[in-house]
Amino acid sequence: MKRALLVATACAFALAGCGEDSSDEDAPSEPLAWNHDPDDAVLGPNAWGDIDRSFESCRAGLAQSPVDVSTTVPGDLPELDFDYPATPLVVENTGHTIEVPMPEDGTHTLEVGDDEYRLVQFHFHAPSEHSVDGRSFDAEAHLVHESADGELAVVGVLLKEGDPALPLTDLVIESAPAEAGEEVELEEERSPLELFLALDATTGIVTEYSTYVGSLTTPPCSEGVRWLVLPDPAPVSAAAVDRLHDHVADFPEYDGYESNNRPTQRLNDREILRNAG
């Protein structure tokens, strides 16, 4: 990403890690290496908390994400009110995901009751990070939002291979550059709402979702994130899912491992609230 939101979370939004050379305070920071391979005892998810002190929450946190959405508690929750105008989109290969950062002066907003958040970026994981009753899906889109006081809210959109696929997901993944650190600009303006609602939609209301307090799903795994997981998977083409896996396999430090999902984490004493609309 090209913006620093919070010192604790900027590297996670860029999905490239943060690091400092303690021997030279003036030296530029080098991204810390990590990957999603659970069999990698040095760089994989089970080792994230040992890579750097700033990643400690990945190991010691008690409110980590993703989780399995199974036992939920019905609640009287506010609707999700999206206002995502069409805008030029840039697609980045971050080396950990395919990401679309939103313009810093963008007006893409999510209202949840009295709370308002601005869309900062969206990106993809394959397979899905959240599961439902133990079932995972082909992929998952995360739409990352930030409020004026720095609170984070992430909308999780499960993606399932199906026809007809919503075209924006396919367009973003198929347009993504092959090399980490590169970016391409899409030729036409699009609304991020097309990831999970109708084509050409720029505003929409969602009433059915599950919510819980969790964390970023990549280092530094910072907690206090408001998760809003939509229950109905959006259709994505098999070709886009395959292409996303191909990108992941080519990421630096992944050594051909083709998935970028963090395993589900313990719920501990948290509740997952469900709004059935």
VEXKE-813651 format. One record per residue (C-alpha): residue number from 0; residue in one letter; z, x, y. Coordinates in nm, 4 decimals. Layout:
<rec dopa="NUM" pagu="A" w="Z" u="X" v="Y"/>
...
END
This chain:
<rec dopa="0" pagu="M" w="0.0000" u="0.0000" v="0.0000"/>
<rec dopa="1" pagu="K" w="-0.0432" u="0.1030" v="0.3596"/>
<rec dopa="2" pagu="R" w="0.2862" u="-0.0251" v="0.4950"/>
<rec dopa="3" pagu="A" w="0.6528" u="0.0596" v="0.4555"/>
<rec dopa="4" pagu="L" w="0.8505" u="-0.2605" v="0.4071"/>
<rec dopa="5" pagu="L" w="1.1887" u="-0.1247" v="0.3109"/>
<rec dopa="6" pagu="V" w="1.2882" u="0.2278" v="0.2167"/>
<rec dopa="7" pagu="A" w="1.4211" u="0.0968" v="-0.1138"/>
<rec dopa="8" pagu="T" w="1.1136" u="-0.1037" v="-0.2061"/>
<rec dopa="9" pagu="A" w="0.8106" u="0.0493" v="-0.0391"/>
<rec dopa="10" pagu="C" w="0.7327" u="0.2749" v="-0.3341"/>
<rec dopa="11" pagu="A" w="0.7611" u="-0.0142" v="-0.5758"/>
<rec dopa="12" pagu="F" w="0.5137" u="-0.2200" v="-0.3721"/>
<rec dopa="13" pagu="A" w="0.2753" u="0.0749" v="-0.3845"/>
<rec dopa="14" pagu="L" w="0.3663" u="0.1003" v="-0.7542"/>
<rec dopa="15" pagu="A" w="0.3522" u="0.4757" v="-0.7338"/>
<rec dopa="16" pagu="G" w="0.7174" u="0.5818" v="-0.7131"/>
<rec dopa="17" pagu="C" w="0.8926" u="0.7881" v="-0.4462"/>
<rec dopa="18" pagu="G" w="1.0098" u="1.1437" v="-0.4640"/>
<rec dopa="19" pagu="E" w="1.1328" u="1.4285" v="-0.2442"/>
<rec dopa="20" pagu="D" w="1.1149" u="1.8054" v="-0.2727"/>
<rec dopa="21" pagu="S" w="1.4765" u="1.9040" v="-0.2130"/>
<rec dopa="22" pagu="S" w="1.3730" u="2.2664" v="-0.1635"/>
<rec dopa="23" pagu="D" w="1.1656" u="2.1870" v="0.1428"/>
<rec dopa="24" pagu="E" w="1.2624" u="1.8903" v="0.3571"/>
<rec dopa="25" pagu="D" w="0.9357" u="1.9176" v="0.5477"/>
<rec dopa="26" pagu="A" w="0.7180" u="1.9055" v="0.2359"/>
<rec dopa="27" pagu="P" w="0.5301" u="1.5795" v="0.1757"/>
<rec dopa="28" pagu="S" w="0.6809" u="1.3501" v="-0.0851"/>
<rec dopa="29" pagu="E" w="0.5159" u="1.3534" v="-0.4249"/>
<rec dopa="30" pagu="P" w="0.5077" u="1.0339" v="-0.6321"/>
<rec dopa="31" pagu="L" w="0.7319" u="1.0449" v="-0.9352"/>
<rec dopa="32" pagu="A" w="0.5524" u="1.0098" v="-1.2668"/>
<rec dopa="33" pagu="W" w="0.6243" u="0.7075" v="-1.4888"/>
<rec dopa="34" pagu="N" w="0.4346" u="0.4712" v="-1.7112"/>
<rec dopa="35" pagu="H" w="0.4713" u="0.1490" v="-1.9111"/>
<rec dopa="36" pagu="D" w="0.4515" u="0.2907" v="-2.2639"/>
<rec dopa="37" pagu="P" w="0.7775" u="0.1942" v="-2.4447"/>
<rec dopa="38" pagu="D" w="0.7198" u="0.4736" v="-2.6985"/>
<rec dopa="39" pagu="D" w="0.7183" u="0.7377" v="-2.4255"/>
<rec dopa="40" pagu="A" w="1.0769" u="0.8663" v="-2.4208"/>
<rec dopa="41" pagu="V" w="1.0193" u="1.0640" v="-2.1003"/>
<rec dopa="42" pagu="L" w="0.8154" u="0.8384" v="-1.8713"/>
<rec dopa="43" pagu="G" w="0.8297" u="0.4946" v="-2.0361"/>
<rec dopa="44" pagu="P" w="1.0362" u="0.1884" v="-1.9356"/>
<rec dopa="45" pagu="N" w="1.3422" u="0.2935" v="-2.1371"/>
<rec dopa="46" pagu="A" w="1.3484" u="0.6226" v="-1.9478"/>
<rec dopa="47" pagu="W" w="1.2860" u="0.4972" v="-1.5943"/>
<rec dopa="48" pagu="G" w="1.6534" u="0.5061" v="-1.5018"/>
<rec dopa="49" pagu="D" w="1.6742" u="0.8759" v="-1.5912"/>
<rec dopa="50" pagu="I" w="1.3658" u="0.9903" v="-1.3986"/>
<rec dopa="51" pagu="D" w="1.5293" u="0.9843" v="-1.0562"/>
<rec dopa="52" pagu="R" w="1.8552" u="0.8719" v="-0.8989"/>
<rec dopa="53" pagu="S" w="1.6654" u="0.6136" v="-0.6959"/>
<rec dopa="54" pagu="F" w="1.5580" u="0.4496" v="-1.0243"/>
<rec dopa="55" pagu="E" w="1.9149" u="0.3984" v="-1.1496"/>
<rec dopa="56" pagu="S" w="1.8923" u="0.0185" v="-1.1278"/>
<rec dopa="57" pagu="C" w="1.6240" u="0.0282" v="-1.3970"/>
<rec dopa="58" pagu="R" w="1.8983" u="0.1382" v="-1.6387"/>
<rec dopa="59" pagu="A" w="2.2238" u="0.0068" v="-1.4938"/>
<rec dopa="60" pagu="G" w="2.1176" u="-0.3132" v="-1.3181"/>
<rec dopa="61" pagu="L" w="2.2518" u="-0.6420" v="-1.4518"/>
<rec dopa="62" pagu="A" w="1.9958" u="-0.8692" v="-1.2835"/>
<rec dopa="63" pagu="Q" w="1.6695" u="-0.7166" v="-1.3961"/>
<rec dopa="64" pagu="S" w="1.3216" u="-0.8638" v="-1.4349"/>
<rec dopa="65" pagu="P" w="1.1159" u="-0.9842" v="-1.6110"/>
<rec dopa="66" pagu="V" w="1.2975" u="-1.2307" v="-1.8378"/>
<rec dopa="67" pagu="D" w="1.2115" u="-1.4841" v="-2.1040"/>
<rec dopa="68" pagu="V" w="1.2031" u="-1.8286" v="-1.9440"/>
<rec dopa="69" pagu="S" w="1.3589" u="-2.0375" v="-2.2179"/>
<rec dopa="70" pagu="T" w="1.6920" u="-2.2072" v="-2.1520"/>
<rec dopa="71" pagu="T" w="1.6680" u="-2.3553" v="-1.8037"/>
<rec dopa="72" pagu="V" w="1.8967" u="-2.5716" v="-1.5929"/>
<rec dopa="73" pagu="P" w="1.7415" u="-2.8705" v="-1.4111"/>
<rec dopa="74" pagu="G" w="1.7877" u="-2.8514" v="-1.0368"/>
<rec dopa="75" pagu="D" w="1.6918" u="-3.0354" v="-0.7206"/>
<rec dopa="76" pagu="L" w="1.4828" u="-2.7571" v="-0.5726"/>
<rec dopa="77" pagu="P" w="1.2548" u="-2.7532" v="-0.2682"/>
<rec dopa="78" pagu="E" w="0.8796" u="-2.7559" v="-0.3141"/>
<rec dopa="79" pagu="L" w="0.6730" u="-2.4432" v="-0.2642"/>
<rec dopa="80" pagu="D" w="0.4507" u="-2.4826" v="0.0421"/>
<rec dopa="81" pagu="F" w="0.1654" u="-2.2299" v="0.0519"/>
<rec dopa="82" pagu="D" w="-0.0545" u="-2.1571" v="0.3536"/>
<rec dopa="83" pagu="Y" w="-0.2987" u="-1.8797" v="0.2636"/>
<rec dopa="84" pagu="P" w="-0.6016" u="-1.8708" v="0.4967"/>
<rec dopa="85" pagu="A" w="-0.9175" u="-1.7031" v="0.3723"/>
<rec dopa="86" pagu="T" w="-0.9229" u="-1.3373" v="0.4732"/>
<rec dopa="87" pagu="P" w="-1.1084" u="-1.0127" v="0.3961"/>
<rec dopa="88" pagu="L" w="-0.9565" u="-0.8575" v="0.0843"/>
<rec dopa="89" pagu="V" w="-0.9270" u="-0.4938" v="-0.0162"/>
<rec dopa="90" pagu="V" w="-0.8752" u="-0.4067" v="-0.3835"/>
<rec dopa="91" pagu="E" w="-0.6775" u="-0.0931" v="-0.4672"/>
<rec dopa="92" pagu="N" w="-0.6234" u="0.1011" v="-0.7863"/>
<rec dopa="93" pagu="T" w="-0.2659" u="0.2252" v="-0.7408"/>
<rec dopa="94" pagu="G" w="-0.2435" u="0.4137" v="-1.0692"/>
<rec dopa="95" pagu="H" w="-0.0010" u="0.1520" v="-1.2073"/>
<rec dopa="96" pagu="T" w="-0.1768" u="-0.1758" v="-1.1296"/>
<rec dopa="97" pagu="I" w="-0.4712" u="-0.3358" v="-0.9531"/>
<rec dopa="98" pagu="E" w="-0.3387" u="-0.4528" v="-0.6165"/>
<rec dopa="99" pagu="V" w="-0.4584" u="-0.6399" v="-0.3107"/>
<rec dopa="100" pagu="P" w="-0.2525" u="-0.5609" v="0.0028"/>
<rec dopa="101" pagu="M" w="-0.2634" u="-0.8231" v="0.2758"/>
<rec dopa="102" pagu="P" w="-0.3337" u="-0.7395" v="0.6399"/>
<rec dopa="103" pagu="E" w="-0.0196" u="-0.6432" v="0.8300"/>
<rec dopa="104" pagu="D" w="-0.0989" u="-0.9058" v="1.0896"/>
<rec dopa="105" pagu="G" w="-0.1767" u="-1.1671" v="0.8251"/>
<rec dopa="106" pagu="T" w="-0.0434" u="-1.5220" v="0.8489"/>
<rec dopa="107" pagu="H" w="-0.0243" u="-1.5988" v="0.4768"/>
<rec dopa="108" pagu="T" w="0.3049" u="-1.7820" v="0.4353"/>
<rec dopa="109" pagu="L" w="0.5185" u="-1.9388" v="0.1656"/>
<rec dopa="110" pagu="E" w="0.7863" u="-2.1878" v="0.2653"/>
<rec dopa="111" pagu="V" w="1.0675" u="-2.2700" v="0.0229"/>
<rec dopa="112" pagu="G" w="1.2796" u="-2.5303" v="0.1965"/>
<rec dopa="113" pagu="D" w="1.4074" u="-2.3675" v="0.5156"/>
<rec dopa="114" pagu="D" w="1.3054" u="-2.0190" v="0.4036"/>
<rec dopa="115" pagu="E" w="0.9734" u="-1.8683" v="0.5102"/>
<rec dopa="116" pagu="Y" w="0.8114" u="-1.5611" v="0.3608"/>
<rec dopa="117" pagu="R" w="0.4934" u="-1.3690" v="0.4404"/>
<rec dopa="118" pagu="L" w="0.2607" u="-1.2631" v="0.1605"/>
<rec dopa="119" pagu="V" w="0.2568" u="-0.8828" v="0.1465"/>
<rec dopa="120" pagu="Q" w="0.0403" u="-0.8143" v="-0.1579"/>
<rec dopa="121" pagu="F" w="-0.0537" u="-0.9379" v="-0.5011"/>
<rec dopa="122" pagu="H" w="-0.1176" u="-0.7430" v="-0.8193"/>
<rec dopa="123" pagu="F" w="-0.1656" u="-0.7838" v="-1.1943"/>
<rec dopa="124" pagu="H" w="0.0050" u="-0.7013" v="-1.5242"/>
<rec dopa="125" pagu="A" w="-0.1443" u="-0.7305" v="-1.8716"/>
<rec dopa="126" pagu="P" w="-0.0074" u="-0.8749" v="-2.0872"/>
<rec dopa="127" pagu="S" w="0.2306" u="-1.0990" v="-1.8921"/>
<rec dopa="128" pagu="E" w="0.5735" u="-0.9678" v="-1.7988"/>
<rec dopa="129" pagu="H" w="0.7551" u="-1.3016" v="-1.8108"/>
<rec dopa="130" pagu="S" w="0.7448" u="-1.4955" v="-2.1340"/>
<rec dopa="131" pagu="V" w="0.8152" u="-1.8627" v="-2.2004"/>
<rec dopa="132" pagu="D" w="1.0242" u="-1.9490" v="-2.5075"/>
<rec dopa="133" pagu="G" w="0.9416" u="-1.6052" v="-2.6439"/>
<rec dopa="134" pagu="R" w="0.5671" u="-1.6426" v="-2.5900"/>
<rec dopa="135" pagu="S" w="0.3797" u="-1.3987" v="-2.3707"/>
<rec dopa="136" pagu="F" w="0.0450" u="-1.4594" v="-2.2030"/>
<rec dopa="137" pagu="D" w="-0.2714" u="-1.2571" v="-2.1543"/>
<rec dopa="138" pagu="A" w="-0.1831" u="-1.1416" v="-1.8037"/>
<rec dopa="139" pagu="E" w="0.0306" u="-1.2233" v="-1.5007"/>
<rec dopa="140" pagu="A" w="-0.0275" u="-1.2140" v="-1.1263"/>
<rec dopa="141" pagu="H" w="0.2616" u="-1.1331" v="-0.8919"/>
<rec dopa="142" pagu="L" w="0.2395" u="-1.2507" v="-0.5319"/>
<rec dopa="143" pagu="V" w="0.4963" u="-1.0495" v="-0.3377"/>
<rec dopa="144" pagu="H" w="0.6426" u="-1.2023" v="-0.0212"/>
<rec dopa="145" pagu="E" w="0.8926" u="-1.0810" v="0.2380"/>
<rec dopa="146" pagu="S" w="1.0986" u="-1.2789" v="0.4887"/>
<rec dopa="147" pagu="A" w="1.1617" u="-1.1707" v="0.8459"/>
<rec dopa="148" pagu="D" w="1.5008" u="-1.0288" v="0.7435"/>
<rec dopa="149" pagu="G" w="1.3614" u="-0.8336" v="0.4489"/>
<rec dopa="150" pagu="E" w="1.4377" u="-1.0708" v="0.1622"/>
<rec dopa="151" pagu="L" w="1.1824" u="-1.0648" v="-0.1170"/>
<rec dopa="152" pagu="A" w="1.0322" u="-1.3584" v="-0.3056"/>
<rec dopa="153" pagu="V" w="0.7780" u="-1.3087" v="-0.5835"/>
<rec dopa="154" pagu="V" w="0.5644" u="-1.5864" v="-0.7285"/>
<rec dopa="155" pagu="G" w="0.4769" u="-1.5184" v="-1.0914"/>
<rec dopa="156" pagu="V" w="0.1511" u="-1.6769" v="-1.2102"/>
<rec dopa="157" pagu="L" w="0.0949" u="-1.6608" v="-1.5849"/>
<rec dopa="158" pagu="L" w="-0.2691" u="-1.6077" v="-1.6823"/>
<rec dopa="159" pagu="K" w="-0.4267" u="-1.7294" v="-2.0049"/>
<rec dopa="160" pagu="E" w="-0.7793" u="-1.6742" v="-2.1294"/>
<rec dopa="161" pagu="G" w="-0.9700" u="-1.9973" v="-2.0758"/>
<rec dopa="162" pagu="D" w="-1.2828" u="-2.1562" v="-1.9416"/>
<rec dopa="163" pagu="P" w="-1.3654" u="-2.2191" v="-1.6659"/>
<rec dopa="164" pagu="A" w="-1.1732" u="-1.9213" v="-1.5268"/>
<rec dopa="165" pagu="L" w="-1.0643" u="-1.9239" v="-1.1649"/>
<rec dopa="166" pagu="P" w="-1.3098" u="-1.6775" v="-1.0104"/>
<rec dopa="167" pagu="L" w="-1.0855" u="-1.4813" v="-0.7726"/>
<rec dopa="168" pagu="T" w="-0.8875" u="-1.3087" v="-1.0480"/>
<rec dopa="169" pagu="D" w="-1.2092" u="-1.2067" v="-1.2196"/>
<rec dopa="170" pagu="L" w="-1.3628" u="-1.0918" v="-0.8917"/>
<rec dopa="171" pagu="V" w="-1.0650" u="-0.8724" v="-0.7987"/>
<rec dopa="172" pagu="I" w="-1.0320" u="-0.7083" v="-1.1393"/>
<rec dopa="173" pagu="E" w="-1.4046" u="-0.6558" v="-1.1879"/>
<rec dopa="174" pagu="S" w="-1.4351" u="-0.5094" v="-0.8359"/>
<rec dopa="175" pagu="A" w="-1.1428" u="-0.2685" v="-0.8696"/>
<rec dopa="176" pagu="P" w="-1.2269" u="0.1012" v="-0.8395"/>
<rec dopa="177" pagu="A" w="-1.1952" u="0.3127" v="-1.1518"/>
<rec dopa="178" pagu="E" w="-1.0011" u="0.5981" v="-0.9927"/>
<rec dopa="179" pagu="A" w="-0.6343" u="0.5794" v="-0.8929"/>
<rec dopa="180" pagu="G" w="-0.5908" u="0.5950" v="-0.5164"/>
<rec dopa="181" pagu="E" w="-0.9315" u="0.4454" v="-0.4392"/>
<rec dopa="182" pagu="E" w="-1.0031" u="0.1070" v="-0.2807"/>
<rec dopa="183" pagu="V" w="-1.2983" u="-0.1251" v="-0.2240"/>
<rec dopa="184" pagu="E" w="-1.3468" u="-0.4121" v="0.0185"/>
<rec dopa="185" pagu="L" w="-1.4736" u="-0.7453" v="-0.1091"/>
<rec dopa="186" pagu="E" w="-1.7809" u="-0.8746" v="0.0663"/>
<rec dopa="187" pagu="E" w="-1.6522" u="-1.2246" v="0.1395"/>
<rec dopa="188" pagu="E" w="-1.3285" u="-1.3705" v="0.2725"/>
<rec dopa="189" pagu="R" w="-1.1136" u="-1.5391" v="0.0092"/>
<rec dopa="190" pagu="S" w="-0.7768" u="-1.7137" v="-0.0058"/>
<rec dopa="191" pagu="P" w="-0.5189" u="-1.5726" v="-0.2520"/>
<rec dopa="192" pagu="L" w="-0.4373" u="-1.9357" v="-0.3357"/>
<rec dopa="193" pagu="E" w="-0.7533" u="-1.9318" v="-0.5476"/>
<rec dopa="194" pagu="L" w="-0.5594" u="-1.7261" v="-0.8030"/>
<rec dopa="195" pagu="F" w="-0.3871" u="-2.0387" v="-0.9296"/>
<rec dopa="196" pagu="L" w="-0.5127" u="-2.3455" v="-0.7414"/>
<rec dopa="197" pagu="A" w="-0.8570" u="-2.4919" v="-0.6838"/>
<rec dopa="198" pagu="L" w="-1.1491" u="-2.2916" v="-0.5554"/>
<rec dopa="199" pagu="D" w="-1.1681" u="-2.2850" v="-0.1738"/>
<rec dopa="200" pagu="A" w="-0.8068" u="-2.4048" v="-0.1395"/>
<rec dopa="201" pagu="T" w="-0.6149" u="-2.2484" v="0.1499"/>
<rec dopa="202" pagu="T" w="-0.3059" u="-2.4708" v="0.1498"/>
<rec dopa="203" pagu="G" w="-0.1170" u="-2.6264" v="-0.1368"/>
<rec dopa="204" pagu="I" w="0.2132" u="-2.7662" v="-0.2588"/>
<rec dopa="205" pagu="V" w="0.3705" u="-2.6688" v="-0.5909"/>
<rec dopa="206" pagu="T" w="0.6636" u="-2.8732" v="-0.7199"/>
<rec dopa="207" pagu="E" w="0.7038" u="-2.7450" v="-1.0766"/>
<rec dopa="208" pagu="Y" w="0.8488" u="-2.3963" v="-1.1163"/>
<rec dopa="209" pagu="S" w="1.1419" u="-2.1982" v="-1.2523"/>
<rec dopa="210" pagu="T" w="1.3512" u="-1.9711" v="-1.0345"/>
<rec dopa="211" pagu="Y" w="1.6159" u="-1.7036" v="-1.0808"/>
<rec dopa="212" pagu="V" w="1.7502" u="-1.3954" v="-0.9039"/>
<rec dopa="213" pagu="G" w="1.6071" u="-1.0765" v="-1.0487"/>
<rec dopa="214" pagu="S" w="1.4504" u="-0.7454" v="-0.9558"/>
<rec dopa="215" pagu="L" w="1.1266" u="-0.5620" v="-0.8988"/>
<rec dopa="216" pagu="T" w="0.9683" u="-0.5010" v="-1.2388"/>
<rec dopa="217" pagu="T" w="0.8688" u="-0.1429" v="-1.1579"/>
<rec dopa="218" pagu="P" w="1.0751" u="0.1538" v="-1.0335"/>
<rec dopa="219" pagu="P" w="1.3036" u="0.1527" v="-0.8445"/>
<rec dopa="220" pagu="C" w="1.3801" u="-0.1907" v="-1.0025"/>
<rec dopa="221" pagu="S" w="1.5655" u="-0.3040" v="-0.6878"/>
<rec dopa="222" pagu="E" w="1.7616" u="-0.6260" v="-0.7392"/>
<rec dopa="223" pagu="G" w="1.8088" u="-0.9327" v="-0.5191"/>
<rec dopa="224" pagu="V" w="1.4513" u="-1.0552" v="-0.5641"/>
<rec dopa="225" pagu="R" w="1.3926" u="-1.4320" v="-0.5649"/>
<rec dopa="226" pagu="W" w="1.1598" u="-1.5094" v="-0.8539"/>
<rec dopa="227" pagu="L" w="0.9485" u="-1.8265" v="-0.8641"/>
<rec dopa="228" pagu="V" w="0.7622" u="-1.8559" v="-1.1943"/>
<rec dopa="229" pagu="L" w="0.4951" u="-2.1242" v="-1.2279"/>
<rec dopa="230" pagu="P" w="0.4979" u="-2.3005" v="-1.5687"/>
<rec dopa="231" pagu="D" w="0.1289" u="-2.3735" v="-1.6166"/>
<rec dopa="232" pagu="P" w="-0.0885" u="-2.0684" v="-1.6859"/>
<rec dopa="233" pagu="A" w="-0.4013" u="-2.0281" v="-1.4775"/>
<rec dopa="234" pagu="P" w="-0.7293" u="-1.9617" v="-1.6615"/>
<rec dopa="235" pagu="V" w="-0.8729" u="-1.6104" v="-1.6638"/>
<rec dopa="236" pagu="S" w="-1.1774" u="-1.4801" v="-1.8454"/>
<rec dopa="237" pagu="A" w="-1.1461" u="-1.2612" v="-2.1538"/>
<rec dopa="238" pagu="A" w="-1.3730" u="-1.0082" v="-1.9812"/>
<rec dopa="239" pagu="A" w="-1.1327" u="-0.9731" v="-1.6871"/>
<rec dopa="240" pagu="V" w="-0.8342" u="-0.9255" v="-1.9189"/>
<rec dopa="241" pagu="D" w="-1.0214" u="-0.6600" v="-2.1152"/>
<rec dopa="242" pagu="R" w="-1.1259" u="-0.4862" v="-1.7936"/>
<rec dopa="243" pagu="L" w="-0.7667" u="-0.4851" v="-1.6688"/>
<rec dopa="244" pagu="H" w="-0.6525" u="-0.3188" v="-1.9918"/>
<rec dopa="245" pagu="D" w="-0.9320" u="-0.0639" v="-1.9529"/>
<rec dopa="246" pagu="H" w="-0.8092" u="0.0199" v="-1.6025"/>
<rec dopa="247" pagu="V" w="-0.4521" u="0.0641" v="-1.7251"/>
<rec dopa="248" pagu="A" w="-0.5593" u="0.2944" v="-2.0079"/>
<rec dopa="249" pagu="D" w="-0.7249" u="0.5206" v="-1.7492"/>
<rec dopa="250" pagu="F" w="-0.4250" u="0.5387" v="-1.5150"/>
<rec dopa="251" pagu="P" w="-0.2742" u="0.8870" v="-1.4683"/>
<rec dopa="252" pagu="E" w="0.0218" u="0.9497" v="-1.7029"/>
<rec dopa="253" pagu="Y" w="-0.0740" u="0.6542" v="-1.9277"/>
<rec dopa="254" pagu="D" w="-0.2664" u="0.8692" v="-2.1774"/>
<rec dopa="255" pagu="G" w="-0.4746" u="0.5778" v="-2.3009"/>
<rec dopa="256" pagu="Y" w="-0.1879" u="0.3265" v="-2.3225"/>
<rec dopa="257" pagu="E" w="-0.3533" u="0.0043" v="-2.2109"/>
<rec dopa="258" pagu="S" w="-0.0692" u="-0.2288" v="-2.1042"/>
<rec dopa="259" pagu="N" w="0.1329" u="-0.2315" v="-1.7819"/>
<rec dopa="260" pagu="N" w="0.4024" u="-0.4890" v="-1.8560"/>
<rec dopa="261" pagu="R" w="0.7736" u="-0.4102" v="-1.8521"/>
<rec dopa="262" pagu="P" w="0.9577" u="-0.5552" v="-2.1557"/>
<rec dopa="263" pagu="T" w="1.1745" u="-0.8591" v="-2.0863"/>
<rec dopa="264" pagu="Q" w="1.5306" u="-0.7867" v="-1.9770"/>
<rec dopa="265" pagu="R" w="1.8631" u="-0.9455" v="-2.0625"/>
<rec dopa="266" pagu="L" w="1.9496" u="-1.2537" v="-1.8627"/>
<rec dopa="267" pagu="N" w="2.3235" u="-1.1693" v="-1.8720"/>
<rec dopa="268" pagu="D" w="2.5181" u="-1.4338" v="-1.6778"/>
<rec dopa="269" pagu="R" w="2.2258" u="-1.5583" v="-1.4700"/>
<rec dopa="270" pagu="E" w="2.0875" u="-1.9097" v="-1.4782"/>
<rec dopa="271" pagu="I" w="1.7208" u="-2.0014" v="-1.4585"/>
<rec dopa="272" pagu="L" w="1.6824" u="-2.3178" v="-1.2564"/>
<rec dopa="273" pagu="R" w="1.3905" u="-2.5511" v="-1.3190"/>
<rec dopa="274" pagu="N" w="1.2323" u="-2.7937" v="-1.0781"/>
<rec dopa="275" pagu="A" w="1.0232" u="-3.0475" v="-1.2659"/>
<rec dopa="276" pagu="G" w="0.8686" u="-3.2042" v="-0.9582"/>
END
